[in-house]
Amino acid sequence: MNADAAHHTYAVQFDENNQEFSIVGSMRPQRAEDLAACAALFEKSLRSVKGNFYVNVKRLVRLNNIAFKVLADMLVKASGERPDLRISVITSSVVGWSTRKFATLRNVSENIVIEEYDSEFYPGQAFVEDSDIIGLLRTQTKMTWRHERNILPRHGVRPGMAVADICCGIGDFAVLFQKEFNPSRLVALDHSKPSLAYAREVASDFGVQGIEYVYGDASELLLEDNQFDFVTCRHSLQIFDRPELILQELFRICKPGGRVYVSNEKNSHCLGEPRGESIQWTYNEVAKIVAHFNHDIEIGPKSRRLMLDAGFSDVMMESFMVTNMDGDPQDFADIVEAWRDLFVGKMSSMRGDDPDFVARFRQGFDDHVFAALHPKGYAGWPIWVASGRKPL
């Protein structure tokens, strides 16, 4: 059901299978009576549910006081009439006021609970939002950009495009992209506030203007359909437990005929010589420990299938190897040392690994650093990139 566009633009629907009543858009009525159709659907939905009733407002981006009073009255009335129900209001931190506003209802009825669904956005979120990882991300982009600046045009990038960089992290890729390809518009979105703050500083330091930095949830983008000629999402599907949701959103915001570009890893294929056996063992264990936290750092070669399943056509795919020979070998060693601190110092500790395992696990990273810095050594980190076209 769509609302009257003269005063507000929103849509409400009820998913019977999930017992979820959802509101999307902007709800700013002039009178309470303007929401009569919404209230009627809510009442109808209420009659058909048992147990848990979900009221999803995580994509309700605007709400005036009249609308909030109507929704609050509906929820409080429902909690009184149906004491058998647990009414869960699903909010999002992306819409800053949402949780604070609806949280007041917890004081009215114990049957109403507020769940900020992205408060634990994905398992292990703290690892990739840790400010200590910023240096690692900058060095990684420095080394991958040498390859990607030549790869991107093969996947359709041209000057003057409207571009979105979803899961932009610290924004250094967006800055490089802006300088190299001069897009007509560039939106850089991430769910980490520290990363976005750093991204704005980077752009300011380098005098780069025109990048729109946006705080957002990649699986529930507050961006309209069919906006962008080219959409990027780098090293991110591998750290979400449901990457298909991200691809659905990338598909939605891409214009028909435009392309979505993703990059991901298969960490068990990291390699090095000398001490190759130790290095191989450790990176096989990296894949397992990441899987323990519901990430898939082996997802790189799966990208083509995932994109086809998401509805993309003309899927292109290639891979490249970042090595200790791409510039200064110390850069590669710095990346591995940061990985060691993340996987051994944090993830392994949280998983509760025993000291013997931790020592061997750590040694493989140290051996990878040794290979990177050895005058006759070779160390590699493979990346898969894929892009698909949104059908016309």
N, C-alpha and C positions, 0 to 999 in steps of 0.2 A: 504494500500500500504506500503510495507516494502522497506527500502532503501538498497543501496549497502553496505554490511557489511565490505567490504575491507577498506572503509574509514570512515564510520560512521554507526551507527545503530539507526534508528528511524522509526517511523510509523506515517503516516498521514491518517486522515479519515474525512469525512464530514457526519454529522448527519443532515439530511434534516428536520426532525421533530423539532429539536431545533435550526436549522440554525447555527450550531456550526462546525467550522473547527478546528481540534485539532492536535497537534504535540506532540509525546511522544518519549523520549529517548535522543540520543546524535546526534547532527547535526554538523558535522565538515568536510564539503566538501573541496576538494583541489581546485576546480574551481566552479564558479557560475553555469556553465552548468550542474554540477552534481545534481543540484536541479531542473532540468527541469520538472521532473514528478510531483514534489511537486507543482511547480508553475502552471502547467497545471490543476491539481485538484483544486487549489485555484481559478483559473479563471473560471472553470466550476461551482464551488460552488457559486461564486459571482453572476453568471447569474441567479441563482434560488432563491435568497433571497430578502426579502423586510423588511424594518423597521430596525430591529436590526440584525447585523451580528457578531457572537461571534468567536473570534480567541483564542483558549484555548492553552496556552503554560505553564500551571502550572506544567506539568510533563516533560517539556523539560529541562533536567538536564545539558546539555552541549551545547554550541553554540559558534562557532568561528566567527571571524569578517566577513569572507566571507558570512557565512550563515546569520548573522544578517543583512548585507547590502541587501542581496536578499529579506529577509522577510520585512525589512523596506521599500524597494522600492515597493514591492507588496502592502503593506498597504497604503502607500502614494498615489500610483497610483490609488488604489481602491477608496480612499477618494475623489480624484479629479474627477474620472469618475462617481462616484455614490454619489453625494452630498445629495441624499435622504436617505442615509444609516447612521446609527450610528454604527461605528465599535468599538466593545468592545474587548480589548485585556485582557484576563484573566490570571493573573500571580499568584504566590504564594510566601509568605515570606519564605517558606521552601527552595526555590532555591534563595539564597540571592541576586544574581546579577540581577535576572530577572526583578523585578519591576523597579529598577534604569535604566536598559538598555532601556527597552521599553518605559519608561516614557518620554524619549527625543522626542518621536514622537508626544506628545501632543503639542509641540511647532511648529510643522510643519503643523498640520491640526486640526481644532476644531472638526472635525467629529470623530477623534480617541480619545477614552477614555481608561484609564488604570484602571482596577479593580483588586486589590489584594484580591482575593476571601476569604482568611482566615484572613483578617484584622478584620473581625467580625466572627471568625471561627464558633462559635455557640452562640446562645443567652445566655447571662450571663457568657461568658467566663471569664470576669474579676473576678468573684467570686472565681473560682477554680484556677486562676493563681495568686491570691493575695499572696504575700510572707508571710502575717500574718497567712495564713492557714497551713504553714509548720509544726508547732508544733502539730496541730490537726491531720494531716496526719500521722505523726510519731507515735502518741499514738494509732491511729486507727489500723495501721499495727501491732503494738506491741500486741494488743488484738486479732486481727483476725488471726495472724500467729500461735497462740497456737492451733487453730483449723485446719488451712489450711495445716500446715506441715504434718498432718496425713491424710487429705483429698486428697491432690495432688497425692500420689501414687495410690489411688483407681481410679483416673482418668487417669492413665497411665504414670505418671512421673517416669523415671528411670535415673540413672547416665549415663553420656556420651551423652545425647541428645543435638541436636541443638535447642535452645529455643529462642523465642522472647517474650519480655514483652512490649506490646503495651499500650500506655498511662501510662507509668511507674511512672509518677509523680515525687516525690522526690527520687525515686530509692531505698528506703529501702527494699521493697519486693524483688527487684532484688538481692540485697546484701545477704539477708537471703536465697534466692533460690540458689545462687551461692555456699554459704557455706554448705548448707544442701544436695544438689543434684549433685554438681560437673558436670555441663553440659559441653559438649565439646565446645560449643559456646553459648554466651548469649548476645543478642542485646536488649537494653533497649531504647525505643523510646518515646518521648513526644513532645508536641507542645509548652510547656512553657520553655523558656530559663532560667528564675530564678530557676525553679524546677530542670532542668538538671544540672545547675551549683552547686546546693546544692547536687544533687545525686553524682556528681564526688567527692565532698568534703567528703561525707559519706563513699564512697568506699575507698578513700585515708586514711581517719582516721582509718578505720578498716583493712587496709592493704589488701583489696580485689582487686585482679587483674583479668583481662580477660573479664570484662564487656564492651561491645561496646555501648557507649552512643550516641544516634543519635537524632538530631532535625528533627521532621517530623510531617506530617499531617496524622492522622489515617484513614481518608477517602480517601486518595490519596497517599498511601505508595510508597516511592521510593525504594522499595525492590523487588527483582525478584520473580517470581513464584516458588512455590514448594521448599522452602528453609529450612523449620523448622519442626522438629518432634513434637514440642509442642509449642503452642502459647497461651499466657495469656493476658487477658484484664480485669482488675479488677475495679469495681465501676466506670465504664466509659460510658457504653452504656446509663446509666441513665442520663447523662449530655450532650447528643447529641440529637439534634432535629430529626435526621434521623439515628437511630442506625443500620438500615439495611445496610447502606453504609459501616459502620465499619465492620460488619460481612462479607460482601462481600470481603473486603480486607484481613481480617483474614483468610478466606477460601482460598483466592488466594495464600498467602505466605506459607500456611501450605502444607507439603508434602502429597501426597496421602497415606492414611493409618495413618497419624498423627492426632493429636487431638487439638482442640481449647477449651480453658477453660475460662469461664467468671464468674464474680461474680457481683451481684447487690442487691439492697435493695427493700423493701416495707416499706417505712418509717412510714406509718400510723399504722403499726403493732408494732412499738416501744411501750413499756409498762413499768409500774412501780406500785408498792404499797409500802407505802400508797399513797393517793392522786391520785388514778388511773384515776378518771373521768377527772380531769384537764389535766393530762398528755395525755390521749387519745384525748381530744379535740384539744390540741395544735398540735399533730402530724398529725391529719386529716387536719389541716390547713396548715401544712408544705407541704403536698402533693399538696394542691391547689396553694400555692404560688410558688412552684417549677414549676408547670404546667403553671403558668402565664408567666414564662420565657422560655417556650417551652422545659423544661426538664421533664422527667418522673421518679420520684424517687419511683414509684410503680412498676417498671418494673421487679423486681426479679422473681416472679412466672410466668412471661410471657416468660422467657428465653428459655424454651423448644420449644415453638411454633416458636419463632424467629429463633432459630438455625435450626429447621426442614425446615422452609421457606427458609433459606439461603442455603440449600442443604446438611446439615450435616446428617449423619446417626448414629445409635447407641448412641443416646443422653442420657447421664446420668445426673441426677439432684438430689441434696440434699440441705438441709438447716441446718443452725446452729444458735444458739442464743449467741451473745456476752453479757455477764452480768457483774454486779458489783462483782460477785463472782469469776471472772477470774483474780485472782491476787489482786492487790490493788484497792479497790473501788474508790479511788481518781482518778485513771486513767479514769474510766468510767465517773466520775463527770466532769473531765477536758474536755472530748469529748463533753458532753452535753453543757457545758458552751461555748465552741467554736462554736457549732451549734447555740446556742442562739445569739451570737454576729453576726454570718453570717445571720441567717434568720430574726431576729428581728432588729438588728442594720443596716443591709444593704438592704436585699431584701424587707422587709416590708416598709422601708423608700422609696425605689425606686418605689414601687407600690403605695405609697401615702395613706397608711392605717391611719385611724383615731386613736386618742390617746387611746380611750377605748379599741379598738381591740388590739392595740399594748401592752397595759398593761396586758390584759388577755392572749395574745399570749406569752408574756415573762414569765408570772406566771407558765405556763405549763412546761417550761424548768426548772425554779427554783424548781418546785415540783419534776421533774425527778431527779435533783441533790439531793434533799432531800431524795428521795427514795433510791438512790444509796448509800448514806452515812448513812442512818438510820441503827442502829444495828440490826434491824429485817426486814429491807427493801429488796426489790428485784427490779432490773431495768434491762431491756433487750432491745437489738437491733438486729433484725433478718437479716440474710444474706442468699441469695440463690446462690448456685453455680451450674453451668451446664457445661458439656463438650460434644462435638460432634466430630465424626470421619469424616475426609474428605474421601469420597469413593475412592477406588482404580480405 
